[in-house]
Amino acid sequence: MQTKVSRLSDLKFNLETWRRELRFHFDEMDTFEEKLEEIAAREYNKSASILLEQFQNRILIEKDVISKLKHRCKNKITLLNSANSYDELDKKYHTEDKPLMEDMRTYIKMHYELKEEMMTYFLNWLE
């Protein structure tokens, strides 16, 4: 029984950690949007504008993905808190088609790729 209680605690810890990381990334996207607005205000050439619009679109998409992942984490936490027993939880918790952990790994990889591209863009267009 003690192992099962520890496992529940570990699951909650992972979910809460992911939610904090997602909140941070959401705020980071707000910061990147502000920098893109600074570049837009400077009226650079058309190539800067094209990339700027692409980044703005990618930020919107990323924010949507973040919201969905946060919602999935919240639902998993609710499920953890409402389960009558660990055995019941074990059946319910793993029934999702795509495991949340894999989706988080994919998201984090894509987030850092976008961040790296944006930082390179900022180096090129911000003084």
Buried (B, 14 or more C-beta within 10 A) or exposed (E): EEEEEEEBEEBBEBBEEBBEBBEEBBEBBEEBBEBBEEBBEEEBEEEBEEBBEEBBEBBEEBBEBBEEBBEBBEEBBEBBEEBEEBEEBEEEBEEEEEEBEEBBEEBBEBBEEBBEBBEEBBEEBEE
